[in-house]
Amino acid sequence: MKRHRRIPADAGLQSERTELSWRRTLLALTIASIASARILHPLLGTVALIIGAAGFTLAAVVAVVSRHRFARMHAWFTAHHSQARATPPSSVISGRTLLTLSAFLSIGSALILAQVLLL
């Protein structure tokens, strides 16, 4: 009886799905940063521009790190797809860290926007 080697149906696609989700996060963060700076500038002045610049900077960091992570993980998945228990490489900045930073900036921007709209 011949044993078939078990290969995941989507070997290597996990990193592609993750990359696409980070791109959506990046797009949302960039749009939110630009919109918050534009909407809040007449009311907060320089503070609104600082918030927008911080969000845009965070978006740039997310873009660079997620692209680097995608390249490393994709190379690992395609090289090790036949090894079911191989350990993937660790990343410089975890996805949770980037997500947490994005969430804090988004919540802070939303709170400031709510405060301005309620004035």
Long-range contacts (C-beta under 8 A, 24 or more apart in sequence): 5-82, 6-84, 7-81, 7-82, 8-81, 11-77, 11-78, 11-81, 12-74, 12-77, 12-78, 12-81, 14-73, 14-77, 15-70, 15-73, 15-74, 15-77, 16-70, 16-74, 18-69, 18-70, 18-73, 18-95, 19-66, 19-67, 19-70, 22-62, 22-66, 22-70, 22-95, 22-98, 23-66, 25-62, 25-99, 25-102, 26-59, 26-62, 26-63, 26-66, 29-55, 29-58, 29-59, 29-62, 29-102, 29-105, 29-106, 30-55, 30-56, 30-59, 32-106, 32-109, 33-58, 33-59, 33-105, 33-109, 36-109, 36-112, 36-113, 39-113, 39-116, 40-112, 40-113, 40-116, 43-116, 43-119, 44-112, 44-116, 51-108, 51-109, 51-112, 54-105, 55-105, 55-109, 58-101, 58-102, 58-105, 61-98, 62-98, 62-102, 65-91, 65-92, 65-93, 65-98, 66-98, 68-92, 69-95
